[in-house]
Amino acid sequence: MREHRFKRGDLVKFKAGTRMIQGVVKEDRGPLGLKGRHLYLIDFGPPRYPEEPHLVELPAVELDLVRDSVATR
């Protein structure tokens, strides 16, 4: 299975325990993971606390792109 490539600013979701968390791709870290898995730095911090970043580094296979569900005018 070919893993999806994400770009900076993409809105993604990932599983944390039993919950799905949304975050923004901040950095493409490259093929640094186990067996060359492509890693991304994800910021999933709540916007109301910008002074406290919440970052996690995850492989592409654990991320899903979030599609816009509401049309904008």
PAKE-477210 format. One record per residue: chain; residue number from 1; residue in three letters; x, y, z of N, C-alpha, C in turn. Coordinates in nm, 2 decimals, always signed. Layout:
# PAKE-477210
(site A,NUM,ALA,(X,Y,Z),(X,Y,Z),(X,Y,Z))
...
//
This chain:
# PAKE-477210
(site A,1,MET,(+0.08,-0.12,+0.00),(+0.00,+0.00,+0.00),(+0.09,+0.13,+0.00))
(site A,2,ARG,(+0.06,+0.22,-0.09),(+0.14,+0.34,-0.10),(+0.08,+0.44,+0.00))
(site A,3,GLU,(+0.17,+0.50,+0.08),(+0.13,+0.60,+0.18),(+0.10,+0.73,+0.11))
(site A,4,HIS,(+0.01,+0.80,+0.17),(-0.03,+0.94,+0.12),(+0.08,+1.04,+0.16))
(site A,5,ARG,(+0.10,+1.14,+0.07),(+0.19,+1.25,+0.11),(+0.11,+1.37,+0.14))
(site A,6,PHE,(+0.15,+1.44,+0.25),(+0.08,+1.55,+0.30),(+0.18,+1.67,+0.28))
(site A,7,LYS,(+0.12,+1.79,+0.27),(+0.20,+1.91,+0.26),(+0.17,+2.00,+0.38))
(site A,8,ARG,(+0.26,+2.10,+0.41),(+0.25,+2.19,+0.52),(+0.11,+2.26,+0.51))
(site A,9,GLY,(+0.04,+2.26,+0.62),(-0.09,+2.33,+0.63),(-0.21,+2.24,+0.61))
(site A,10,ASP,(-0.18,+2.11,+0.57),(-0.30,+2.02,+0.55),(-0.36,+1.99,+0.69))
(site A,11,LEU,(-0.49,+1.98,+0.69),(-0.57,+1.94,+0.80),(-0.58,+1.79,+0.80))
(site A,12,VAL,(-0.53,+1.73,+0.91),(-0.53,+1.58,+0.91),(-0.60,+1.53,+1.04))
(site A,13,LYS,(-0.63,+1.41,+1.05),(-0.68,+1.35,+1.17),(-0.60,+1.22,+1.20))
(site A,14,PHE,(-0.59,+1.19,+1.33),(-0.52,+1.07,+1.37),(-0.59,+1.01,+1.49))
(site A,15,LYS,(-0.57,+0.88,+1.52),(-0.63,+0.82,+1.63),(-0.53,+0.83,+1.75))
(site A,16,ALA,(-0.59,+0.87,+1.87),(-0.52,+0.88,+1.99),(-0.61,+0.81,+2.10))
(site A,17,GLY,(-0.57,+0.69,+2.12),(-0.65,+0.60,+2.21),(-0.78,+0.56,+2.14))
(site A,18,THR,(-0.89,+0.60,+2.19),(-1.02,+0.57,+2.12),(-1.08,+0.69,+2.05))
(site A,19,ARG,(-1.01,+0.81,+2.06),(-1.06,+0.93,+2.00),(-0.98,+0.96,+1.87))
(site A,20,MET,(-1.05,+1.04,+1.78),(-0.99,+1.09,+1.66),(-0.95,+1.24,+1.69))
(site A,21,ILE,(-0.83,+1.28,+1.67),(-0.78,+1.41,+1.69),(-0.75,+1.48,+1.56))
(site A,22,GLN,(-0.78,+1.60,+1.54),(-0.75,+1.68,+1.42),(-0.63,+1.77,+1.45))
(site A,23,GLY,(-0.55,+1.79,+1.35),(-0.43,+1.87,+1.37),(-0.39,+1.92,+1.23))
(site A,24,VAL,(-0.28,+2.01,+1.23),(-0.23,+2.07,+1.11),(-0.09,+2.02,+1.09))
(site A,25,VAL,(-0.06,+1.98,+0.96),(+0.08,+1.95,+0.93),(+0.17,+2.07,+0.94))
(site A,26,LYS,(+0.27,+2.07,+1.03),(+0.36,+2.18,+1.04),(+0.49,+2.16,+0.97))
(site A,27,GLU,(+0.53,+2.03,+0.95),(+0.66,+2.00,+0.89),(+0.66,+1.86,+0.83))
(site A,28,ASP,(+0.72,+1.85,+0.71),(+0.74,+1.72,+0.65),(+0.88,+1.67,+0.70))
(site A,29,ARG,(+0.89,+1.57,+0.78),(+1.02,+1.53,+0.84),(+1.10,+1.44,+0.75))
(site A,30,GLY,(+1.03,+1.38,+0.65),(+1.10,+1.29,+0.56),(+1.10,+1.15,+0.60))
(site A,31,PRO,(+1.17,+1.06,+0.53),(+1.17,+0.91,+0.56),(+1.26,+0.88,+0.68))
(site A,32,LEU,(+1.22,+0.92,+0.80),(+1.31,+0.90,+0.91),(+1.26,+0.79,+1.00))
(site A,33,GLY,(+1.14,+0.74,+0.98),(+1.08,+0.65,+1.07),(+1.13,+0.50,+1.05))
(site A,34,LEU,(+1.07,+0.41,+1.13),(+1.11,+0.27,+1.12),(+1.09,+0.22,+0.98))
(site A,35,LYS,(+1.19,+0.16,+0.92),(+1.19,+0.10,+0.78),(+1.16,+0.21,+0.68))
(site A,36,GLY,(+1.20,+0.34,+0.71),(+1.19,+0.44,+0.61),(+1.05,+0.51,+0.61))
(site A,37,ARG,(+0.97,+0.48,+0.71),(+0.84,+0.55,+0.71),(+0.85,+0.70,+0.71))
(site A,38,HIS,(+0.76,+0.76,+0.63),(+0.76,+0.91,+0.61),(+0.70,+0.97,+0.74))
(site A,39,LEU,(+0.77,+1.06,+0.80),(+0.71,+1.12,+0.93),(+0.67,+1.27,+0.90))
(site A,40,TYR,(+0.57,+1.31,+0.98),(+0.52,+1.45,+0.98),(+0.51,+1.50,+1.12))
(site A,41,LEU,(+0.54,+1.63,+1.13),(+0.52,+1.70,+1.26),(+0.38,+1.76,+1.26))
(site A,42,ILE,(+0.29,+1.72,+1.35),(+0.15,+1.77,+1.36),(+0.13,+1.85,+1.48))
(site A,43,ASP,(+0.07,+1.97,+1.46),(+0.03,+2.06,+1.57),(-0.12,+2.03,+1.59))
(site A,44,PHE,(-0.16,+1.98,+1.71),(-0.30,+1.95,+1.74),(-0.34,+2.03,+1.86))
(site A,45,GLY,(-0.27,+2.14,+1.89),(-0.31,+2.23,+2.00),(-0.44,+2.31,+1.98))
(site A,46,PRO,(-0.51,+2.33,+2.09),(-0.63,+2.41,+2.08),(-0.60,+2.55,+2.05))
(site A,47,PRO,(-0.67,+2.61,+1.95),(-0.64,+2.75,+1.91),(-0.65,+2.85,+2.03))
(site A,48,ARG,(-0.72,+2.82,+2.13),(-0.74,+2.92,+2.24),(-0.61,+2.93,+2.33))
(site A,49,TYR,(-0.52,+2.83,+2.31),(-0.40,+2.83,+2.39),(-0.27,+2.83,+2.30))
(site A,50,PRO,(-0.25,+2.93,+2.21),(-0.14,+2.93,+2.12),(-0.01,+2.93,+2.18))
(site A,51,GLU,(+0.00,+2.97,+2.31),(+0.13,+2.98,+2.37),(+0.18,+2.84,+2.42))
(site A,52,GLU,(+0.09,+2.74,+2.42),(+0.13,+2.61,+2.46),(+0.11,+2.51,+2.34))
(site A,53,PRO,(+0.22,+2.50,+2.26),(+0.21,+2.41,+2.14),(+0.19,+2.26,+2.18))
(site A,54,HIS,(+0.11,+2.19,+2.11),(+0.09,+2.05,+2.13),(+0.13,+1.98,+2.00))
(site A,55,LEU,(+0.25,+1.93,+2.00),(+0.31,+1.87,+1.88),(+0.33,+1.72,+1.89))
(site A,56,VAL,(+0.31,+1.65,+1.78),(+0.34,+1.51,+1.78),(+0.40,+1.47,+1.64))
(site A,57,GLU,(+0.49,+1.38,+1.64),(+0.55,+1.33,+1.51),(+0.49,+1.19,+1.48))
(site A,58,LEU,(+0.42,+1.18,+1.36),(+0.36,+1.06,+1.33),(+0.39,+1.02,+1.18))
(site A,59,PRO,(+0.39,+0.89,+1.16),(+0.41,+0.84,+1.02),(+0.28,+0.87,+0.94))
(site A,60,ALA,(+0.30,+0.88,+0.81),(+0.20,+0.91,+0.71),(+0.09,+0.80,+0.72))
(site A,61,VAL,(+0.12,+0.68,+0.74),(+0.02,+0.57,+0.74),(-0.08,+0.59,+0.86))
(site A,62,GLU,(-0.05,+0.67,+0.96),(-0.14,+0.69,+1.07),(-0.23,+0.82,+1.05))
(site A,63,LEU,(-0.21,+0.89,+0.94),(-0.28,+1.01,+0.92),(-0.38,+1.00,+0.81))
(site A,64,ASP,(-0.49,+1.07,+0.82),(-0.59,+1.08,+0.72),(-0.62,+1.23,+0.69))
(site A,65,LEU,(-0.63,+1.26,+0.56),(-0.66,+1.40,+0.52),(-0.81,+1.43,+0.56))
(site A,66,VAL,(-0.83,+1.55,+0.62),(-0.96,+1.59,+0.65),(-1.02,+1.68,+0.53))
(site A,67,ARG,(-1.13,+1.64,+0.48),(-1.19,+1.71,+0.37),(-1.28,+1.82,+0.43))
(site A,68,ASP,(-1.30,+1.93,+0.36),(-1.39,+2.03,+0.40),(-1.53,+1.97,+0.40))
(site A,69,SER,(-1.60,+1.99,+0.51),(-1.74,+1.93,+0.51),(-1.85,+2.04,+0.49))
(site A,70,VAL,(-1.80,+2.17,+0.50),(-1.89,+2.28,+0.49),(-1.85,+2.37,+0.37))
(site A,71,ALA,(-1.93,+2.40,+0.28),(-1.90,+2.48,+0.17),(-1.89,+2.63,+0.21))
(site A,72,THR,(-1.79,+2.69,+0.16),(-1.77,+2.84,+0.20),(-1.81,+2.92,+0.08))
(site A,73,ARG,(-1.86,+3.04,+0.10),(-1.90,+3.12,-0.01),(-1.80,+3.22,-0.05))
//
